[in-house]
């Protein structure tokens, strides 16, 4: 090769003298072929090639064949299907999550006889005894099996439950409908482990989705029945901690376990309360949530803002929309001409203008009672992509937050800016909400803004 074509420097590998860790052996070289295009050659013996294709376990087979005299007159190896069978077992293992189900399939395969069926293209497919067109469909491809609606055997339409015989020519009829899927009845006559496994997997996914929805409803009802705050307890952190305590993979697995009856909703509620810090802390927060709900239902009053004016506790107070202050913010009060005292953050963009009229400035403090809903505006900056706004709103709705307004803009660089306005009663809870939004894929910053900025 190297005398006919020029080799590329550094591209010659001698894996025969120095085999790889998996016993792979071969000579690799790359030369400049016709048109100065690089061409790689791999040179190895039949034994080395079999080891490369099937692994070290195939080495015994090659050695045995070399010394065996049990070949047919045509030179064909009567045991050549053994390695194909091992490869089929390997595929089953990858497709089956349950080890017990895999072992059952293996035992079945070891103790069964086969029938050989032809496809319309002339391919021969080995199926277990008493196999049906459903088994053939799943042997061809799992999607063909899921969309199977009928079969034609030896040119005649037959029921899917019909048993196939040696030499049958079977054509599978499939549906093009998007919602096409297998039937539960197929489990009563399917014979191959692959078909049975795939049918069960399809309905397991379907049942799991239904179980997750049932679990969510049952847990929410149990929390309401116990008078506990849903908004505070059903957070990702709390639910993840409870899922870990049950040794479940994630929150969806927890909801599915509740929906399937494997885990009781009352037991989950108890663990949520323990995660929150005990029943007293949870009930105390629950009373705050109830108070917030009551404030939303009743008409606005003098103390709805949660702020009191020093020396004038009954004075009408409202929170400025330009900076939307929250409890804990440094605030100032400004006496308006018709709307009582307007409360601003000290770092409000209008603060400098207000402080220029000191005679209208009054001292204000946050009320001790708290529990009031306050308007909050946050800005989300993220890489623009499909579904971004949907995932952001879901992150808030999962925490019991209703969005009042949303403003979205994108730049030429595919950067998205989303401003969300909603009500929040607690600065610590706002920090939690910001953390939840930062977990959304593509989001690189979330921060609180004033309405005027």
NORJO-V250587 format. One record per pair of residues at least 24 apart in sequence whose ideal C-beta (glycine too) atoms are under 10 Angstrom apart, sorted by the first residue. I is the first residue (numbers start at 1). J is the second residue. D is the distance in whole Angstrom. If there is no record, write none. Layout:
# NORJO-V250587
I|J|D + I|J|D
This chain:
# NORJO-V250587
1|27|10 + 1|29|6 + 1|31|6 + 1|39|10 + 1|41|6 + 1|43|8 + 2|29|7 + 2|31|7 + 4|31|8 + 4|33|10 + 5|29|10 + 5|30|10 + 5|31|4 + 5|32|6 + 5|33|6 + 5|34|9 + 5|38|10 + 5|39|8 + 5|41|9 + 6|31|6 + 6|32|5 + 6|33|10 + 6|36|9 + 7|31|5 + 7|32|8 + 7|41|10 + 8|32|7 + 8|38|6 + 8|39|10 + 8|40|9 + 11|38|8 + 11|40|8 + 13|42|9 + 15|42|9 + 15|44|8 + 15|48|9 + 15|52|10 + 16|43|9 + 16|44|8 + 16|45|9 + 16|48|8 + 19|48|9 + 19|51|10 + 20|52|10 + 22|51|9 + 22|52|9 + 22|55|8 + 22|56|7 + 23|48|9 + 23|51|6 + 23|52|9 + 23|55|9 + 23|56|5 + 23|59|8 + 24|48|8 + 24|51|7 + 24|52|6 + 24|55|9 + 24|56|9 + 25|49|10 + 25|51|7 + 25|52|8 + 26|51|10 + 26|52|7 + 50|83|9 + 53|83|9 + 54|83|6 + 54|84|10 + 54|86|8 + 54|87|8 + 55|83|10 + 55|86|9 + 55|87|10 + 55|90|10 + 57|83|9 + 57|86|7 + 58|82|9 + 58|83|6 + 58|86|8 + 61|86|10 + 81|126|8 + 84|126|9 + 85|109|8 + 85|110|10 + 85|126|9 + 88|126|9 + 88|139|10 + 88|194|9 + 91|194|8 + 92|193|7 + 92|194|7 + 92|197|8 + 95|142|8 + 95|193|10 + 95|194|7 + 95|197|7 + 95|198|8 + 95|201|8 + 96|193|8 + 96|194|9 + 96|197|6 + 96|198|10 + 96|200|10 + 96|201|9 + 97|197|9 + 97|201|8 + 97|204|9 + 98|197|9 + 98|200|9 + 98|201|10 + 98|204|10 + 101|193|8 + 101|196|9 + 101|197|6 + 101|200|8 + 101|201|10 + 102|193|9 + 102|197|9 + 104|193|7 + 104|196|9 + 104|197|10 + 105|192|9 + 105|193|3 + 105|194|8 + 105|196|8 + 105|197|7 + 106|193|8 + 107|193|9 + 108|191|9 + 108|192|9 + 108|193|6 + 108|196|9 + 109|192|9 + 109|193|7 + 109|194|10 + 112|191|8 + 112|192|9 + 112|193|9 + 114|166|9 + 115|163|9 + 115|164|6 + 115|165|6 + 115|166|5 + 115|167|9 + 115|168|8 + 115|191|10 + 116|164|9 + 116|165|10 + 116|166|6 + 116|167|7 + 116|168|9 + 117|153|9 + 117|164|5 + 117|165|8 + 117|166|8 + 117|167|8 + 117|168|5 + 117|169|8 + 117|170|5 + 118|154|10 + 118|166|10 + 118|167|7 + 118|168|7 + 118|169|5 + 118|170|7 + 118|171|10 + 119|169|8 + 119|170|7 + 119|171|7 + 119|172|8 + 120|152|9 + 120|169|7 + 120|170|8 + 120|171|5 + 120|172|9 + 121|171|10 + 122|169|9 + 124|167|10 + 125|164|10 + 125|170|9 + 126|192|10 + 127|164|7 + 127|166|10 + 127|168|10 + 127|170|10 + 127|191|7 + 127|192|6 + 127|194|10 + 127|195|9 + 128|191|5 + 128|192|5 + 128|193|8 + 128|194|10 + 128|195|10 + 129|163|9 + 129|164|10 + 129|165|10 + 129|166|10 + 129|191|7 + 130|163|5 + 130|164|8 + 130|189|8 + 130|190|10 + 130|191|5 + 130|192|10 + 131|163|7 + 131|164|5 + 131|165|10 + 131|168|10 + 131|170|10 + 131|189|10 + 131|190|8 + 131|191|5 + 131|192|6 + 131|195|8 + 132|158|9 + 132|159|9 + 132|160|6 + 132|161|6 + 132|162|6 + 132|163|6 + 132|164|7 + 132|170|9 + 132|186|8 + 132|189|5 + 132|190|7 + 132|191|6 + 132|192|9 + 132|195|8 + 133|158|7 + 133|159|8 + 133|160|5 + 133|161|9 + 133|162|7 + 133|163|9 + 133|164|7 + 133|168|9 + 133|170|6 + 133|171|9 + 133|172|6 + 133|173|9 + 133|189|10 + 134|160|5 + 134|161|8 + 134|162|10 + 134|172|9 + 134|182|8 + 134|183|9 + 134|185|10 + 134|186|5 + 134|187|10 + 134|189|7 + 134|190|5 + 134|191|9 + 134|192|9 + 134|195|6 + 134|196|10 + 134|198|10 + 134|199|8 + 135|160|10 + 135|163|10 + 135|164|8 + 135|170|10 + 135|186|9 + 135|189|9 + 135|190|6 + 135|191|5 + 135|192|4 + 135|193|10 + 135|194|8 + 135|195|5 + 135|196|9 + 136|164|7 + 136|168|9 + 136|170|5 + 136|171|9 + 136|172|6 + 136|192|9 + 136|195|9 + 137|170|9 + 137|172|5 + 137|173|9 + 137|174|8 + 137|182|9 + 137|186|10 + 137|190|10 + 137|195|8 + 137|198|10 + 138|172|10 + 138|182|9 + 138|186|9 + 138|190|8 + 138|192|7 + 138|193|10 + 138|194|5 + 138|195|4 + 138|196|9 + 138|197|9 + 138|198|5 + 138|199|8 + 139|172|10 + 139|192|7 + 139|194|7 + 139|195|8 + 140|170|10 + 140|172|7 + 140|174|10 + 141|172|10 + 141|174|10 + 142|194|8 + 142|195|9 + 142|197|10 + 142|198|5 + 142|199|10 + 142|201|9 + 142|202|9 + 143|174|8 + 143|180|9 + 143|198|10 + 144|172|6 + 144|174|6 + 145|172|8 + 145|174|9 + 145|181|10 + 145|182|7 + 145|186|9 + 145|190|9 + 145|192|10 + 145|194|8 + 145|195|6 + 145|198|6 + 145|199|8 + 145|202|9 + 146|174|9 + 146|175|9 + 146|180|7 + 146|181|6 + 146|182|6 + 146|198|7 + 146|199|9 + 146|201|10 + 146|202|6 + 147|172|9 + 147|173|9 + 147|174|4 + 147|175|5 + 147|176|8 + 147|177|8 + 147|180|4 + 147|181|8 + 147|182|9 + 148|172|6 + 148|173|7 + 148|174|6 + 148|175|8 + 148|180|9 + 148|181|10 + 148|182|8 + 148|183|9 + 148|186|9 + 148|195|10 + 149|173|6 + 149|174|7 + 149|175|5 + 149|176|10 + 149|177|9 + 149|180|7 + 149|183|10 + 150|174|9 + 150|175|9 + 159|189|9 + 160|185|9 + 160|186|7 + 160|189|8 + 160|190|9 + 161|185|8 + 161|186|8 + 161|188|8 + 161|189|4 + 161|190|9 + 162|189|9 + 163|189|8 + 163|191|8 + 164|191|9 + 181|206|8 + 207|256|9 + 207|259|9 + 207|260|8 + 208|252|8 + 208|253|9 + 208|255|10 + 208|256|5 + 208|259|9 + 208|260|8 + 209|252|9 + 209|256|9 + 209|259|10 + 210|256|9 + 210|259|7 + 210|260|9 + 211|252|10 + 211|253|10 + 211|255|7 + 211|256|4 + 211|257|8 + 211|258|8 + 211|259|3 + 211|260|5 + 211|261|9 + 211|262|9 + 212|251|9 + 212|252|6 + 212|253|9 + 212|254|9 + 212|255|4 + 212|256|5 + 212|257|10 + 212|258|9 + 212|259|6 + 212|260|10 + 213|255|8 + 213|256|10 + 213|259|7 + 214|255|8 + 214|256|9 + 214|258|7 + 214|259|3 + 214|260|8 + 214|261|9 + 215|251|10 + 215|252|9 + 215|253|10 + 215|254|7 + 215|255|3 + 215|256|6 + 215|257|7 + 215|258|3 + 215|259|4 + 215|260|8 + 215|261|10 + 215|262|10 + 215|263|8 + 215|265|8 + 215|268|9 + 216|251|10 + 216|252|10 + 216|254|10 + 216|255|5 + 216|256|10 + 216|258|8 + 216|259|8 + 217|255|9 + 217|258|9 + 217|259|8 + 217|265|9 + 218|255|9 + 218|258|5 + 218|259|7 + 218|261|9 + 218|264|9 + 218|265|5 + 218|266|10 + 218|268|9 + 219|254|9 + 219|255|7 + 219|258|6 + 219|259|9 + 219|263|10 + 219|265|5 + 219|266|10 + 219|268|6 + 219|269|7 + 219|272|9 + 220|265|9 + 221|265|8 + 222|258|9 + 222|264|9 + 222|265|4 + 222|266|6 + 222|267|10 + 222|268|8 + 222|269|5 + 222|270|10 + 222|272|10 + 223|265|9 + 223|268|9 + 223|269|6 + 223|272|8 + 223|273|10 + 223|282|10 + 223|286|9 + 225|265|9 + 225|266|9 + 225|269|9 + 226|265|10 + 226|266|8 + 226|269|6 + 226|270|9 + 226|272|10 + 226|273|9 + 226|279|9 + 226|282|9 + 226|283|9 + 226|286|9 + 227|282|9 + 227|283|7 + 227|286|6 + 227|287|9 + 227|290|8 + 228|269|7 + 228|272|8 + 228|273|7 + 228|276|9 + 228|279|9 + 228|282|5 + 228|283|7 + 228|285|8 + 228|286|5 + 228|289|9 + 229|276|9 + 229|282|7 + 229|283|9 + 229|284|9 + 229|285|5 + 229|286|4 + 229|287|9 + 229|288|8 + 229|289|4 + 229|290|8 + 229|292|10 + 229|400|9 + 230|286|9 + 230|289|8 + 230|399|10 + 230|400|6 + 231|285|9 + 231|286|9 + 231|288|10 + 231|289|6 + 231|292|9 + 231|398|10 + 231|399|6 + 231|400|3 + 231|401|8 + 231|425|9 + 231|426|10 + 231|429|8 + 232|272|9 + 232|276|7 + 232|281|9 + 232|282|7 + 232|285|5 + 232|286|8 + 232|288|9 + 232|289|7 + 232|399|9 + 232|400|8 + 232|426|9 + 232|429|8 + 232|432|9 + 233|268|10 + 233|269|8 + 233|272|5 + 233|273|7 + 233|275|8 + 233|276|6 + 233|282|7 + 233|285|8 + 233|286|9 + 233|400|10 + 234|272|8 + 234|398|7 + 234|399|8 + 234|400|7 + 235|272|9 + 235|275|9 + 235|276|9 + 235|398|8 + 235|399|6 + 235|400|10 + 235|429|9 + 235|432|7 + 235|433|10 + 235|435|10 + 235|436|8 + 236|395|9 + 236|398|8 + 236|399|9 + 236|432|9 + 236|435|9 + 236|436|7 + 236|439|8 + 237|275|8 + 237|432|8 + 237|435|9 + 237|436|9 + 238|268|10 + 238|271|9 + 238|272|5 + 238|273|10 + 238|274|10 + 238|275|5 + 238|276|7 + 239|268|9 + 239|271|10 + 239|272|8 + 239|275|9 + 239|398|10 + 240|275|10 + 241|271|8 + 241|272|9 + 241|274|9 + 241|275|5 + 242|267|9 + 242|268|6 + 242|269|9 + 242|270|10 + 242|271|5 + 242|272|6 + 242|274|9 + 242|275|6 + 243|268|9 + 243|271|10 + 245|271|6 + 245|274|9 + 245|275|9 + 246|271|8 + 251|398|10 + 285|371|10 + 285|426|9 + 285|429|10 + 287|371|8 + 288|369|9 + 288|370|7 + 288|371|4 + 288|372|10 + 288|425|7 + 288|426|8 + 289|371|8 + 289|400|9 + 289|425|8 + 290|371|9 + 291|369|8 + 291|370|9 + 291|371|4 + 291|372|8 + 291|373|10 + 291|425|9 + 292|370|9 + 292|371|5 + 292|372|7 + 292|373|5 + 292|423|8 + 292|424|10 + 292|425|5 + 292|426|9 + 293|371|10 + 293|373|9 + 294|371|9 + 295|371|7 + 295|372|6 + 295|373|6 + 295|425|9 + 296|372|10 + 296|373|6 + 296|423|8 + 302|340|8 + 303|367|7 + 303|369|8 + 303|372|9 + 304|372|6 + 304|373|9 + 305|340|9 + 305|341|9 + 305|342|10 + 305|343|7 + 305|364|9 + 305|366|10 + 305|367|8 + 305|372|7 + 305|374|8 + 306|343|9 + 306|366|6 + 306|367|5 + 306|368|9 + 306|369|7 + 306|370|6 + 306|371|8 + 306|372|4 + 306|373|9 + 306|374|7 + 306|425|9 + 307|331|7 + 307|333|8 + 307|341|8 + 307|343|5 + 307|364|5 + 307|365|7 + 307|366|6 + 307|367|6 + 307|372|9 + 308|333|10 + 308|341|10 + 308|363|10 + 308|364|7 + 308|365|6 + 308|366|8 + 308|367|5 + 308|368|9 + 308|369|10 + 309|333|6 + 309|335|9 + 309|340|9 + 309|341|6 + 309|343|9 + 309|362|6 + 309|363|7 + 309|364|5 + 309|365|8 + 310|362|7 + 310|363|4 + 310|364|7 + 310|365|7 + 311|362|8 + 311|363|8 + 312|340|10 + 312|341|8 + 312|362|8 + 312|364|10 + 313|367|9 + 315|340|6 + 315|341|6 + 315|362|8 + 315|364|9 + 316|340|3 + 316|341|7 + 317|341|5 + 317|342|8 + 317|343|6 + 317|362|10 + 317|364|7 + 317|367|9 + 318|342|6 + 318|343|7 + 319|343|5 + 319|344|8 + 319|345|10 + 319|372|9 + 319|374|7 + 319|375|7 + 320|344|5 + 320|345|8 + 320|348|7 + 320|350|8 + 320|351|10 + 320|354|9 + 320|375|10 + 320|450|9 + 320|451|9 + 320|452|9 + 321|375|7 + 321|377|9 + 321|421|10 + 321|450|9 + 321|451|5 + 321|452|8 + 322|348|6 + 322|349|7 + 322|350|6 + 322|351|10 + 322|450|6 + 322|451|5 + 322|452|4 + 322|453|9 + 323|347|8 + 323|348|4 + 323|349|7 + 323|350|8 + 323|351|8 + 323|377|9 + 323|449|9 + 323|450|4 + 323|451|7 + 323|452|7 + 323|453|9 + 324|348|9 + 324|374|7 + 324|375|5 + 324|376|6 + 324|377|6 + 324|421|8 + 324|424|10 + 324|448|8 + 324|449|9 + 324|450|6 + 324|451|6 + 324|452|10 + 325|364|10 + 325|366|9 + 325|374|7 + 325|375|9 + 325|376|10 + 325|450|9 + 326|366|9 + 326|374|5 + 326|375|9 + 326|376|7 + 326|424|7 + 326|425|9 + 326|426|8 + 326|427|5 + 326|430|7 + 326|448|8 + 327|366|5 + 327|367|9 + 327|370|6 + 327|371|10 + 327|372|8 + 327|374|7 + 327|424|10 + 327|425|8 + 327|426|7 + 327|427|6 + 327|428|10 + 328|366|7 + 328|426|9 + 328|427|5 + 328|428|9 + 328|430|10 + 329|366|8 + 329|374|10 + 329|427|8 + 329|448|10 + 331|363|10 + 331|364|6 + 331|365|8 + 331|366|7 + 332|361|6 + 332|362|8 + 332|363|8 + 332|364|7 + 333|360|9 + 333|361|7 + 333|362|4 + 333|363|7 + 333|364|4 + 333|365|9 + 334|360|6 + 334|361|6 + 334|362|8 + 334|364|9 + 335|359|9 + 335|360|4 + 335|361|8 + 335|362|6 + 336|360|8 + 344|450|10 + 345|450|7 + 347|450|9 + 348|450|7 + 348|451|10 + 348|452|8 + 348|453|10 + 349|450|6 + 349|451|10 + 349|452|5 + 349|453|7 + 350|450|9 + 350|452|7 + 370|425|7 + 370|426|8 + 371|425|6 + 371|426|9 + 372|423|9 + 372|425|6 + 372|426|10 + 373|422|9 + 373|423|4 + 373|424|7 + 373|425|5 + 373|426|10 + 374|422|10 + 374|423|6 + 374|424|6 + 374|425|7 + 374|426|9 + 374|427|9 + 374|430|9 + 375|404|7 + 375|405|10 + 375|421|6 + 375|422|8 + 375|423|6 + 375|424|8 + 375|451|8 + 376|401|10 + 376|404|9 + 376|420|9 + 376|421|7 + 376|422|6 + 376|423|7 + 376|424|5 + 376|425|10 + 376|427|9 + 376|429|10 + 376|430|6 + 376|433|9 + 376|434|10 + 376|448|7 + 376|449|9 + 376|451|10 + 377|404|9 + 377|405|9 + 377|407|9 + 377|419|6 + 377|420|7 + 377|421|5 + 377|422|8 + 377|448|7 + 377|449|5 + 377|450|7 + 377|451|6 + 377|452|10 + 377|453|9 + 378|418|9 + 378|419|7 + 378|420|6 + 378|421|8 + 378|422|8 + 378|424|9 + 378|430|8 + 378|433|8 + 378|434|7 + 378|437|7 + 378|446|6 + 378|447|7 + 378|448|5 + 378|449|7 + 379|407|9 + 379|417|7 + 379|418|7 + 379|419|5 + 379|420|8 + 379|445|8 + 379|446|7 + 379|447|6 + 379|448|8 + 379|449|5 + 379|453|8 + 380|406|10 + 380|408|9 + 380|416|8 + 380|417|7 + 380|418|4 + 380|419|8 + 380|420|7 + 380|434|9 + 380|437|6 + 380|438|9 + 380|440|8 + 380|442|10 + 380|443|6 + 380|444|9 + 380|445|8 + 380|446|5 + 380|447|9 + 381|415|7 + 381|416|7 + 381|417|6 + 381|418|8 + 381|442|10 + 381|443|7 + 381|444|6 + 381|445|4 + 381|446|8 + 381|447|8 + 382|410|10 + 382|415|7 + 382|416|5 + 382|417|8 + 382|418|7 + 382|437|9 + 382|438|10 + 382|440|7 + 382|441|9 + 382|442|5 + 382|443|4 + 382|444|6 + 382|445|8 + 382|446|9 + 383|413|9 + 383|414|7 + 383|415|7 + 383|416|7 + 383|441|9 + 383|442|4 + 383|443|8 + 383|444|7 + 384|408|9 + 384|409|10 + 384|410|5 + 384|411|8 + 384|413|9 + 384|414|4 + 384|415|6 + 384|416|4 + 384|417|9 + 384|418|10 + 384|442|8 + 385|414|8 + 385|416|8 + 385|441|8 + 385|442|5 + 387|440|10 + 387|441|9 + 387|442|9 + 388|416|6 + 388|418|8 + 388|440|7 + 388|441|8 + 388|442|6 + 388|443|8 + 389|416|8 + 389|418|6 + 389|420|9 + 389|440|10 + 390|440|10 + 391|437|9 + 391|439|9 + 391|440|5 + 391|441|7 + 391|442|9 + 391|443|9 + 392|416|10 + 392|418|6 + 392|420|7 + 392|436|9 + 392|437|6 + 392|440|6 + 392|442|10 + 392|443|8 + 392|446|9 + 393|418|9 + 393|420|8 + 393|422|10 + 393|437|10 + 394|436|10 + 394|440|9 + 395|433|8 + 395|435|10 + 395|436|5 + 395|437|5 + 395|438|9 + 395|439|7 + 395|440|6 + 395|443|9 + 396|420|7 + 396|422|7 + 396|424|10 + 396|433|7 + 396|436|8 + 396|437|7 + 398|436|8 + 399|424|10 + 399|429|8 + 399|432|7 + 399|433|6 + 399|436|6 + 399|437|10 + 400|429|10 + 401|429|9 + 401|430|10 + 401|433|7 + 401|436|10 + 415|442|10 + 415|444|9 + 416|442|8 + 416|443|9 + 417|445|10 + 418|443|9 + 418|446|9 + 419|449|7 + 419|451|9 + 419|453|9 + 420|446|9 + 420|449|10 + 421|449|10 + 421|451|8 + 424|448|10
